[in-house]
């Protein structure tokens, strides 16, 4: 069975159900890991995210991706500086 969603695109309900079930299963696994191991350290989590970004196969690396990565790194540096100043004042 198919349904029509925005822009008149036909979508098979079985595929949508499988997609949603996969996302739900991934969310459950993520919660199980957090319950078992605790919340990840923000610095470690960001470093791992940046490593994953580097693993994405983009050929060739484009200016938009480089700009977004640089922006994310600058934003993270600001967060780290704020957290350090907050911790120093305690």
PEGIUR-V253334 format. One record per backbone hydrogen bond with DSSP energy under -1.0 kcal/mol. NH is the residue of the N-H (numbers start at 1). CO is the residue of the C=O. E is the energy in kcal/mol with one decimal. If there is no record, write none. Layout:
NH,CO,E / NH,CO,E
This chain:
3,11,-2.2 / 5,9,-2.2 / 9,5,-1.2 / 11,3,-2.6 / 13,1,-2.0 / 16,12,-1.9 / 17,13,-2.7 / 18,14,-2.3 / 19,15,-2.6 / 20,16,-2.8 / 21,17,-2.6 / 22,18,-2.4 / 23,19,-2.1 / 24,20,-2.4 / 25,21,-2.5 / 26,22,-2.2 / 27,23,-2.2 / 28,24,-2.3 / 29,25,-2.4 / 30,26,-2.3 / 31,27,-2.3 / 32,28,-2.4 / 33,29,-2.3 / 34,30,-2.2 / 35,31,-2.6 / 36,32,-2.3 / 37,33,-3.5 / 38,34,-2.1 / 45,41,-2.9 / 46,42,-2.4 / 47,43,-2.3 / 48,44,-2.6 / 49,45,-2.2 / 50,46,-2.5 / 51,47,-2.0 / 52,48,-2.3 / 53,49,-2.2 / 54,50,-1.8 / 55,51,-1.2 / 58,56,-1.2 / 66,62,-2.1 / 67,63,-2.7 / 68,64,-2.7 / 69,65,-2.6 / 70,66,-2.5 / 71,67,-2.4 / 72,68,-2.4 / 73,69,-2.4 / 74,70,-2.4 / 75,71,-2.6 / 76,72,-2.5 / 77,73,-2.2 / 78,74,-1.9 / 79,75,-2.1 / 80,76,-2.7 / 81,77,-2.4 / 82,78,-2.5 / 83,79,-2.7 / 84,80,-2.4 / 85,81,-2.3 / 86,82,-2.4 / 87,83,-2.6 / 88,84,-2.2 / 89,85,-1.4
